[in-house]
């Protein structure tokens, strides 16, 4: 179906008096600072689109590539905002769905916005809530089914629900009815409501409301869903324009469109052309994708998206995925993994991920990682944190989370410096060679 003309929006227009601007500038291009060989390009499947850049928001700049730590409910689990600043986090991402349910977007608006509410002075993101509405609504909780049709042998039902679970979300062309996972209350999300909620939450960067599909959905449903997301994107822009004009005196909030299309190249490229023609401030690459195709799908998208706007890849943090995303043009990305695995005593090191619950750490008085500059490694031993975990003391999660967030933030910072210095591919080979050895 051909794209309809986009409605007029404020994204390219002069902002009302008193509002700050949002901008993005490209810095060093990977292909120019570190020209790849023909063999590297062949292995990648196409050109390397990685670059450095600067995102400017009302609450500060983000030097990209950057890892955006996840603070789902206006907190990075077990870690103070001050600690996140100390370990080098440039921005935090919260979840509109969770904050809408608790404490309510109006509370954050009254507090002065997300950053003021959580005492975080830097840039903030909110995702639209689409992932949670779909994944929690179908009973899959933190993940959705990432098996492809090919792996599964046949398409799954388009209204699949996790075994033993009740479907809590019902989608139509106007939006989604869903039941709260907290108390079962019924709620409605639409593009307009998502924009209203996110404007009240007050993050510097918001994402348009989209429909999330799984890799097992039929091709026909993927096409139907992609068109629905395109129409929702237009509605998000219109409501964003209205709210921006209405909320005079509030800092400008950037709006990113979300690219869907699952594993299909033609659908991904179509989504990028359709949304890329709309006046979004940037783009999120979302949806289900196989790990082995991550780089290919990111490259498809970034070959189509406007080069002068930032691209955020939703939901990755494994080292190999991070390097693949960076070299194919992702500017920012987020994931809950550093703190989630920390709560199960797992910690990152240059030679891999280890589990601190093991008995061998009982008398290990060294830091989690030799040479690490994080607060945890500078002050506490593996033996002490092992004891805390075994004793079920909550501070164990705090200490490991601080280290894990620092590890990922620093790795991405170093990758950015490596692009600028022309040593990216050497740095990648050394880092991944050690980590996966």
PADREN-784725 format. One record per residue (C-alpha): chain; y, x, z; residue number from 0. Coordinates in nm, 2 decimals, decimal comma, always signed. Each point is the difference from the previous one (the first is absolute). Example, Ala and Ser with C-alpha at 12.3 -4.5 7.8 and 13.67 -1.06 7.14 Angstrom:
ATOM lomar     py     px     pz fivex
ATOM     A  -0,45  +1,23  +0,78     0
ATOM     A  +0,34  +0,14  -0,07     1
//
This chain:
ATOM lomar     py     px     pz fivex
ATOM     A  +0,00  +0,00  +0,00     0
ATOM     A  +0,34  +0,15  -0,09     1
ATOM     A  +0,24  +0,09  +0,28     2
ATOM     A  +0,28  -0,24  +0,06     3
ATOM     A  +0,36  +0,13  +0,03     4
ATOM     A  +0,07  +0,11  +0,35     5
ATOM     A  +0,26  -0,19  +0,20     6
ATOM     A  +0,33  +0,17  +0,09     7
ATOM     A  -0,03  +0,21  +0,31     8
ATOM     A  +0,21  +0,23  +0,22     9
ATOM     A  -0,21  +0,31  -0,03    10
ATOM     A  +0,21  +0,15  -0,29    11
ATOM     A  +0,33  -0,16  +0,10    12
ATOM     A  +0,28  +0,10  +0,23    13
ATOM     A  -0,10  -0,07  +0,36    14
ATOM     A  +0,22  -0,22  +0,23    15
ATOM     A  +0,26  +0,18  +0,20    16
ATOM     A  -0,13  +0,18  +0,31    17
ATOM     A  -0,35  +0,04  -0,13    18
ATOM     A  -0,17  +0,34  -0,05    19
ATOM     A  -0,16  +0,09  -0,32    20
ATOM     A  -0,36  +0,11  -0,08    21
ATOM     A  -0,07  +0,27  -0,25    22
ATOM     A  -0,27  +0,24  -0,13    23
ATOM     A  +0,05  +0,33  -0,18    24
ATOM     A  -0,27  +0,21  -0,16    25
ATOM     A  -0,02  +0,37  +0,11    26
ATOM     A  -0,26  +0,24  -0,13    27
ATOM     A  -0,26  -0,11  -0,25    28
ATOM     A  -0,35  +0,14  +0,06    29
ATOM     A  -0,08  +0,05  -0,37    30
ATOM     A  +0,32  +0,22  -0,03    31
ATOM     A  -0,03  +0,20  +0,32    32
ATOM     A  -0,37  +0,06  -0,03    33
ATOM     A  -0,11  -0,06  -0,36    34
ATOM     A  -0,36  -0,11  +0,00    35
ATOM     A  -0,26  +0,14  -0,24    36
ATOM     A  -0,16  -0,20  -0,27    37
ATOM     A  -0,32  +0,00  +0,20    38
ATOM     A  +0,19  -0,15  +0,30    39
ATOM     A  +0,16  -0,27  -0,21    40
ATOM     A  -0,34  -0,08  -0,15    41
ATOM     A  -0,16  -0,03  +0,34    42
ATOM     A  +0,29  -0,22  +0,12    43
ATOM     A  -0,03  -0,22  -0,30    44
ATOM     A  +0,36  +0,03  -0,09    45
ATOM     A  +0,33  +0,16  +0,09    46
ATOM     A  +0,10  +0,08  +0,36    47
ATOM     A  +0,28  -0,22  +0,10    48
ATOM     A  +0,06  +0,13  +0,35    49
ATOM     A  +0,36  +0,08  +0,11    50
ATOM     A  +0,22  +0,05  +0,30    51
ATOM     A  +0,29  -0,23  +0,07    52
ATOM     A  +0,23  -0,15  +0,25    53
ATOM     A  +0,01  -0,37  +0,11    54
ATOM     A  +0,33  -0,09  +0,17    55
ATOM     A  +0,01  -0,30  +0,23    56
ATOM     A  +0,25  -0,14  +0,25    57
ATOM     A  -0,19  +0,18  +0,28    58
ATOM     A  -0,04  +0,34  -0,16    59
ATOM     A  -0,18  +0,18  -0,28    60
ATOM     A  -0,37  +0,05  -0,08    61
ATOM     A  -0,09  +0,32  -0,17    62
ATOM     A  -0,30  -0,07  -0,23    63
ATOM     A  -0,29  +0,02  -0,03    64
ATOM     A  -0,02  -0,14  +0,35    65
ATOM     A  -0,27  -0,15  +0,22    66
ATOM     A  +0,14  -0,32  +0,16    67
ATOM     A  -0,17  -0,06  +0,34    68
ATOM     A  -0,11  -0,35  +0,07    69
ATOM     A  +0,14  -0,19  +0,30    70
ATOM     A  -0,16  -0,33  -0,07    71
ATOM     A  +0,14  -0,21  +0,29    72
ATOM     A  +0,33  +0,21  +0,03    73
ATOM     A  -0,19  +0,28  +0,16    74
ATOM     A  -0,22  +0,29  -0,11    75
ATOM     A  -0,30  -0,08  +0,22    76
ATOM     A  +0,01  +0,21  +0,32    77
ATOM     A  +0,29  +0,21  -0,12    78
ATOM     A  +0,37  -0,02  +0,11    79
ATOM     A  +0,26  -0,02  -0,28    80
ATOM     A  +0,16  +0,32  +0,15    81
ATOM     A  -0,33  +0,18  -0,05    82
ATOM     A  -0,02  -0,11  -0,36    83
ATOM     A  +0,34  +0,15  -0,06    84
ATOM     A  -0,09  +0,32  +0,18    85
ATOM     A  -0,31  +0,05  -0,22    86
ATOM     A  +0,20  -0,04  -0,32    87
ATOM     A  -0,06  -0,36  -0,11    88
ATOM     A  +0,28  -0,10  -0,24    89
ATOM     A  -0,06  -0,37  +0,00    90
ATOM     A  -0,22  -0,27  +0,15    91
ATOM     A  -0,17  -0,31  -0,16    92
ATOM     A  -0,05  -0,32  +0,19    93
ATOM     A  -0,18  -0,32  -0,11    94
ATOM     A  +0,18  -0,32  -0,07    95
ATOM     A  -0,30  -0,22  +0,06    96
ATOM     A  -0,07  +0,13  +0,35    97
ATOM     A  +0,37  +0,00  +0,10    98
ATOM     A  +0,05  -0,35  -0,14    99
ATOM     A  -0,28  -0,12  +0,23   100
ATOM     A  +0,10  +0,21  +0,30   101
ATOM     A  +0,27  +0,02  +0,13   102
ATOM     A  +0,17  -0,19  -0,30   103
ATOM     A  +0,23  +0,14  -0,26   104
ATOM     A  +0,30  -0,18  +0,17   105
ATOM     A  -0,05  +0,22  +0,30   106
ATOM     A  +0,03  +0,32  -0,20   107
ATOM     A  +0,31  -0,14  -0,18   108
ATOM     A  +0,16  -0,08  +0,33   109
ATOM     A  -0,08  +0,35  +0,13   110
ATOM     A  +0,18  +0,16  -0,30   111
ATOM     A  -0,30  +0,06  -0,23   112
ATOM     A  -0,33  +0,18  +0,02   113
ATOM     A  +0,14  +0,35  +0,06   114
ATOM     A  +0,23  -0,11  +0,29   115
ATOM     A  -0,28  -0,22  +0,15   116
ATOM     A  -0,25  +0,29  +0,02   117
ATOM     A  +0,26  +0,28  +0,06   118
ATOM     A  -0,07  +0,17  -0,33   119
ATOM     A  +0,32  +0,13  -0,16   120
ATOM     A  -0,15  +0,10  -0,34   121
ATOM     A  -0,09  -0,19  -0,31   122
ATOM     A  -0,25  -0,29  +0,03   123
ATOM     A  -0,23  -0,19  -0,24   124
ATOM     A  -0,17  -0,34  +0,03   125
ATOM     A  -0,29  -0,11  -0,22   126
ATOM     A  +0,01  -0,36  -0,11   127
ATOM     A  -0,30  -0,12  +0,20   128
ATOM     A  -0,20  -0,08  -0,31   129
ATOM     A  -0,28  +0,24  +0,09   130
ATOM     A  -0,05  -0,15  +0,34   131
ATOM     A  +0,02  -0,36  -0,12   132
ATOM     A  -0,27  +0,07  -0,25   133
ATOM     A  -0,23  +0,24  +0,19   134
ATOM     A  +0,02  -0,17  +0,34   135
ATOM     A  +0,00  -0,34  -0,16   136
ATOM     A  -0,33  +0,08  -0,17   137
ATOM     A  -0,15  +0,15  +0,32   138
ATOM     A  -0,01  +0,36  -0,13   139
ATOM     A  +0,24  +0,11  +0,28   140
ATOM     A  +0,13  +0,36  -0,06   141
ATOM     A  -0,16  +0,05  -0,35   142
ATOM     A  -0,09  -0,20  -0,30   143
ATOM     A  -0,31  +0,04  -0,22   144
ATOM     A  +0,06  +0,31  -0,21   145
ATOM     A  -0,33  -0,01  -0,20   146
ATOM     A  +0,06  -0,05  -0,37   147
ATOM     A  -0,17  -0,26  -0,21   148
ATOM     A  -0,20  +0,28  -0,16   149
ATOM     A  -0,12  +0,13  +0,34   150
ATOM     A  -0,08  -0,35  +0,12   151
ATOM     A  -0,18  -0,10  -0,31   152
ATOM     A  +0,20  -0,31  -0,07   153
ATOM     A  +0,34  -0,15  +0,10   154
ATOM     A  +0,01  -0,14  +0,35   155
ATOM     A  +0,14  -0,35  +0,06   156
ATOM     A  +0,37  -0,01  -0,04   157
ATOM     A  +0,03  -0,17  +0,34   158
ATOM     A  -0,23  +0,24  +0,18   159
ATOM     A  +0,00  -0,01  +0,38   160
ATOM     A  -0,14  +0,27  +0,23   161
ATOM     A  -0,35  -0,10  +0,13   162
ATOM     A  +0,02  -0,23  +0,30   163
ATOM     A  +0,37  -0,05  -0,03   164
ATOM     A  +0,22  -0,30  -0,08   165
ATOM     A  +0,26  +0,02  -0,28   166
ATOM     A  +0,34  +0,00  +0,17   167
ATOM     A  +0,22  +0,03  -0,31   168
ATOM     A  +0,03  -0,23  -0,29   169
ATOM     A  +0,21  +0,10  -0,30   170
ATOM     A  +0,18  -0,21  -0,26   171
ATOM     A  +0,27  +0,08  -0,26   172
ATOM     A  +0,28  -0,07  +0,25   173
ATOM     A  -0,13  +0,22  +0,29   174
ATOM     A  -0,27  +0,02  +0,27   175
ATOM     A  -0,10  -0,21  +0,29   176
ATOM     A  -0,17  +0,20  +0,27   177
ATOM     A  -0,12  -0,03  +0,36   178
ATOM     A  +0,12  +0,26  +0,25   179
ATOM     A  -0,27  +0,24  +0,10   180
ATOM     A  +0,16  -0,01  +0,35   181
ATOM     A  -0,03  -0,37  +0,09   182
ATOM     A  -0,09  -0,20  -0,31   183
ATOM     A  +0,34  -0,15  -0,06   184
ATOM     A  +0,07  -0,09  -0,37   185
ATOM     A  +0,28  +0,19  -0,18   186
ATOM     A  +0,14  +0,01  -0,35   187
ATOM     A  +0,10  +0,31  -0,19   188
ATOM     A  +0,18  -0,01  -0,34   189
ATOM     A  +0,21  +0,25  -0,18   190
ATOM     A  +0,31  -0,16  +0,15   191
ATOM     A  -0,14  -0,01  +0,36   192
ATOM     A  -0,12  +0,37  -0,03   193
ATOM     A  +0,36  +0,10  -0,11   194
ATOM     A  +0,15  -0,20  +0,28   195
ATOM     A  -0,23  +0,15  +0,26   196
ATOM     A  +0,05  +0,36  -0,13   197
ATOM     A  +0,38  -0,04  -0,01   198
ATOM     A  -0,01  -0,11  +0,36   199
ATOM     A  -0,22  +0,29  +0,10   200
ATOM     A  +0,26  +0,22  -0,17   201
ATOM     A  -0,19  +0,30  -0,14   202
ATOM     A  +0,17  +0,23  -0,25   203
ATOM     A  -0,28  -0,05  -0,25   204
ATOM     A  -0,19  -0,33  -0,06   205
ATOM     A  -0,28  -0,09  -0,23   206
ATOM     A  -0,02  -0,31  -0,22   207
ATOM     A  -0,27  -0,26  +0,09   208
ATOM     A  -0,31  +0,04  -0,21   209
ATOM     A  -0,36  -0,12  -0,03   210
ATOM     A  -0,26  +0,26  +0,09   211
ATOM     A  -0,34  -0,02  -0,18   212
ATOM     A  -0,32  +0,19  +0,05   213
ATOM     A  -0,18  +0,21  -0,26   214
ATOM     A  -0,27  -0,27  -0,01   215
ATOM     A  +0,22  -0,28  -0,12   216
ATOM     A  -0,07  -0,11  -0,35   217
ATOM     A  +0,22  +0,13  -0,29   218
ATOM     A  +0,12  -0,35  -0,05   219
ATOM     A  +0,12  -0,03  +0,36   220
ATOM     A  +0,17  +0,34  -0,02   221
ATOM     A  +0,20  -0,11  -0,30   222
ATOM     A  +0,10  -0,33  +0,18   223
ATOM     A  +0,09  +0,19  +0,31   224
ATOM     A  +0,21  +0,25  -0,18   225
ATOM     A  +0,21  -0,27  -0,16   226
ATOM     A  +0,04  -0,17  +0,34   227
ATOM     A  +0,12  +0,33  +0,15   228
ATOM     A  +0,25  +0,04  -0,29   229
ATOM     A  +0,14  -0,34  +0,05   230
ATOM     A  +0,02  +0,06  +0,38   231
ATOM     A  +0,18  +0,33  -0,07   232
ATOM     A  +0,27  -0,19  -0,19   233
ATOM     A  +0,03  -0,25  +0,29   234
ATOM     A  +0,02  +0,29  +0,25   235
ATOM     A  +0,29  +0,15  -0,19   236
ATOM     A  +0,19  -0,33  -0,02   237
ATOM     A  -0,04  -0,06  +0,37   238
ATOM     A  +0,08  +0,37  +0,08   239
ATOM     A  +0,33  -0,04  -0,20   240
ATOM     A  +0,09  -0,32  +0,19   241
ATOM     A  -0,07  +0,15  +0,34   242
ATOM     A  +0,18  +0,32  -0,08   243
ATOM     A  +0,31  -0,20  -0,09   244
ATOM     A  -0,04  -0,23  +0,31   245
ATOM     A  -0,06  +0,27  +0,26   246
ATOM     A  +0,34  +0,17  -0,03   247
ATOM     A  +0,04  +0,31  +0,21   248
ATOM     A  -0,37  +0,08  +0,01   249
ATOM     A  -0,11  +0,34  -0,14   250
ATOM     A  -0,14  -0,04  -0,35   251
ATOM     A  -0,38  -0,04  -0,01   252
ATOM     A  -0,18  +0,14  -0,30   253
ATOM     A  -0,27  -0,21  -0,16   254
ATOM     A  -0,31  +0,15  -0,16   255
ATOM     A  -0,22  -0,19  -0,25   256
ATOM     A  -0,38  +0,03  +0,06   257
ATOM     A  -0,23  +0,10  -0,29   258
ATOM     A  -0,34  -0,17  -0,01   259
ATOM     A  -0,27  +0,00  -0,27   260
ATOM     A  -0,30  +0,14  +0,18   261
ATOM     A  -0,21  +0,24  -0,21   262
ATOM     A  +0,12  -0,13  -0,34   263
ATOM     A  +0,23  +0,24  -0,20   264
ATOM     A  +0,15  -0,27  -0,21   265
ATOM     A  +0,08  -0,22  +0,30   266
ATOM     A  +0,15  +0,29  +0,20   267
ATOM     A  +0,22  +0,10  -0,30   268
ATOM     A  +0,10  -0,36  -0,06   269
ATOM     A  +0,10  -0,04  +0,36   270
ATOM     A  +0,21  +0,32  -0,01   271
ATOM     A  +0,18  -0,11  -0,32   272
ATOM     A  +0,06  -0,35  +0,13   273
ATOM     A  +0,13  +0,10  +0,35   274
ATOM     A  +0,16  +0,32  -0,13   275
ATOM     A  +0,23  -0,21  -0,21   276
ATOM     A  +0,12  -0,18  +0,31   277
ATOM     A  +0,28  +0,14  +0,21   278
ATOM     A  -0,22  +0,12  +0,29   279
ATOM     A  +0,12  +0,30  +0,20   280
ATOM     A  -0,34  +0,16  -0,01   281
ATOM     A  -0,37  -0,09  -0,03   282
ATOM     A  -0,31  -0,01  +0,21   283
ATOM     A  -0,34  +0,07  -0,16   284
ATOM     A  -0,23  -0,23  +0,18   285
ATOM     A  -0,33  -0,18  -0,03   286
ATOM     A  -0,36  +0,09  +0,00   287
ATOM     A  -0,10  +0,33  -0,17   288
ATOM     A  -0,30  +0,23  +0,01   289
ATOM     A  +0,05  +0,34  +0,16   290
ATOM     A  -0,13  +0,18  -0,31   291
ATOM     A  +0,26  -0,18  -0,22   292
ATOM     A  +0,30  +0,03  +0,23   293
ATOM     A  +0,17  +0,27  -0,20   294
ATOM     A  -0,07  -0,17  -0,33   295
ATOM     A  +0,15  -0,33  +0,12   296
ATOM     A  +0,30  +0,16  +0,16   297
ATOM     A  +0,06  +0,19  -0,33   298
ATOM     A  -0,03  -0,31  -0,21   299
ATOM     A  +0,26  -0,17  +0,22   300
ATOM     A  +0,24  +0,29  +0,00   301
ATOM     A  -0,01  +0,05  -0,37   302
ATOM     A  +0,14  -0,35  -0,03   303
ATOM     A  +0,23  -0,04  +0,30   304
ATOM     A  +0,37  +0,11  -0,02   305
ATOM     A  +0,02  +0,37  +0,08   306
ATOM     A  +0,33  -0,04  +0,20   307
ATOM     A  -0,15  -0,22  +0,27   308
ATOM     A  -0,23  +0,09  +0,29   309
ATOM     A  -0,37  -0,09  +0,00   310
ATOM     A  -0,19  -0,07  +0,32   311
ATOM     A  -0,38  +0,01  +0,01   312
ATOM     A  -0,13  -0,25  +0,26   313
ATOM     A  -0,27  +0,11  +0,24   314
ATOM     A  -0,13  +0,36  -0,04   315
ATOM     A  -0,01  +0,30  +0,23   316
ATOM     A  -0,31  +0,21  -0,08   317
ATOM     A  +0,10  +0,35  -0,11   318
ATOM     A  -0,16  -0,02  -0,35   319
ATOM     A  +0,15  -0,34  -0,06   320
ATOM     A  +0,34  +0,12  +0,10   321
ATOM     A  +0,00  +0,30  -0,24   322
ATOM     A  -0,13  -0,22  -0,28   323
ATOM     A  +0,27  -0,26  +0,07   324
ATOM     A  +0,28  +0,26  +0,01   325
ATOM     A  -0,10  +0,18  -0,32   326
ATOM     A  -0,01  -0,33  -0,18   327
ATOM     A  +0,35  -0,11  +0,10   328
ATOM     A  -0,02  -0,18  +0,34   329
ATOM     A  +0,31  +0,07  +0,20   330
ATOM     A  -0,09  -0,16  +0,33   331
ATOM     A  -0,32  -0,14  +0,15   332
ATOM     A  -0,12  -0,14  +0,33   333
ATOM     A  -0,32  -0,05  +0,20   334
ATOM     A  -0,11  -0,10  +0,35   335
ATOM     A  -0,29  +0,26  +0,00   336
ATOM     A  +0,16  +0,28  +0,20   337
ATOM     A  +0,03  -0,22  +0,31   338
ATOM     A  -0,30  -0,22  -0,06   339
ATOM     A  -0,24  +0,30  -0,01   340
ATOM     A  +0,18  +0,15  +0,30   341
ATOM     A  -0,10  -0,30  +0,21   342
ATOM     A  -0,36  +0,10  -0,07   343
ATOM     A  +0,07  +0,36  +0,10   344
ATOM     A  +0,01  +0,14  -0,36   345
ATOM     A  +0,26  +0,28  -0,07   346
ATOM     A  +0,10  +0,18  -0,32   347
ATOM     A  -0,01  +0,37  -0,05   348
ATOM     A  +0,04  +0,22  -0,31   349
ATOM     A  -0,38  +0,03  -0,02   350
ATOM     A  -0,07  -0,37  +0,03   351
ATOM     A  -0,01  -0,30  +0,24   352
ATOM     A  -0,19  +0,04  +0,33   353
ATOM     A  -0,09  -0,24  +0,28   354
ATOM     A  +0,12  +0,11  +0,34   355
ATOM     A  -0,26  -0,21  +0,19   356
ATOM     A  -0,26  +0,27  -0,07   357
ATOM     A  -0,14  +0,18  +0,31   358
ATOM     A  +0,10  +0,34  -0,15   359
ATOM     A  +0,36  -0,07  +0,08   360
ATOM     A  -0,05  -0,05  +0,37   361
ATOM     A  +0,09  +0,36  +0,07   362
ATOM     A  +0,21  +0,08  -0,31   363
ATOM     A  +0,34  +0,09  +0,13   364
ATOM     A  +0,16  +0,07  -0,33   365
ATOM     A  +0,24  -0,24  -0,18   366
ATOM     A  -0,12  -0,27  -0,25   367
ATOM     A  +0,11  +0,24  -0,28   368
ATOM     A  +0,09  +0,37  +0,04   369
ATOM     A  +0,36  +0,06  -0,12   370
ATOM     A  +0,10  -0,37  +0,00   371
ATOM     A  +0,36  -0,05  +0,11   372
ATOM     A  -0,05  -0,36  +0,12   373
ATOM     A  +0,07  -0,10  +0,36   374
ATOM     A  -0,37  -0,06  +0,07   375
ATOM     A  -0,12  +0,34  -0,12   376
ATOM     A  +0,29  +0,18  +0,18   377
ATOM     A  -0,09  -0,16  +0,34   378
ATOM     A  -0,36  -0,13  +0,02   379
ATOM     A  -0,35  +0,13  -0,05   380
ATOM     A  -0,30  -0,16  -0,18   381
ATOM     A  -0,18  +0,00  +0,34   382
ATOM     A  +0,28  -0,20  +0,16   383
ATOM     A  +0,02  -0,26  -0,28   384
ATOM     A  -0,38  -0,02  -0,01   385
ATOM     A  +0,01  -0,08  +0,37   386
ATOM     A  +0,26  -0,27  -0,06   387
ATOM     A  -0,20  -0,16  -0,27   388
ATOM     A  -0,32  +0,00  +0,20   389
ATOM     A  +0,19  -0,14  +0,30   390
ATOM     A  +0,14  -0,28  -0,23   391
ATOM     A  +0,36  +0,11  +0,08   392
ATOM     A  +0,24  -0,14  -0,26   393
ATOM     A  +0,21  +0,32  -0,02   394
ATOM     A  -0,29  +0,16  -0,20   395
ATOM     A  +0,09  -0,22  -0,29   396
ATOM     A  +0,37  +0,09  +0,03   397
ATOM     A  -0,07  +0,38  +0,00   398
ATOM     A  -0,24  -0,01  -0,29   399
ATOM     A  +0,22  -0,24  -0,20   400
ATOM     A  +0,30  +0,23  +0,04   401
ATOM     A  -0,21  +0,29  -0,14   402
ATOM     A  -0,15  -0,20  -0,29   403
ATOM     A  +0,34  -0,14  -0,11   404
ATOM     A  +0,15  +0,35  +0,01   405
ATOM     A  -0,29  +0,13  -0,20   406
ATOM     A  +0,04  -0,25  -0,29   407
ATOM     A  +0,39  +0,01  +0,01   408
ATOM     A  +0,00  +0,38  -0,01   409
ATOM     A  -0,26  +0,02  -0,28   410
ATOM     A  +0,21  -0,23  -0,22   411
ATOM     A  +0,32  +0,19  +0,09   412
ATOM     A  -0,18  +0,33  -0,10   413
ATOM     A  -0,11  -0,16  -0,33   414
ATOM     A  +0,36  -0,09  -0,07   415
ATOM     A  +0,11  +0,36  +0,07   416
ATOM     A  -0,28  +0,12  -0,22   417
ATOM     A  +0,13  -0,22  -0,29   418
ATOM     A  +0,34  +0,16  +0,04   419
ATOM     A  -0,13  +0,35  +0,02   420
ATOM     A  -0,24  -0,04  -0,29   421
ATOM     A  -0,32  +0,06  +0,21   422
ATOM     A  -0,13  -0,36  +0,02   423
ATOM     A  -0,33  +0,04  -0,17   424
ATOM     A  -0,08  +0,32  +0,20   425
ATOM     A  +0,10  -0,18  +0,32   426
ATOM     A  -0,22  -0,30  -0,09   427
ATOM     A  -0,30  +0,21  -0,08   428
ATOM     A  +0,03  +0,20  +0,32   429
ATOM     A  +0,06  -0,31  +0,22   430
ATOM     A  -0,27  -0,21  -0,14   431
ATOM     A  -0,24  +0,29  -0,03   432
ATOM     A  +0,03  +0,06  +0,38   433
ATOM     A  +0,00  -0,36  +0,10   434
ATOM     A  -0,31  -0,10  -0,19   435
ATOM     A  -0,19  +0,32  +0,05   436
//
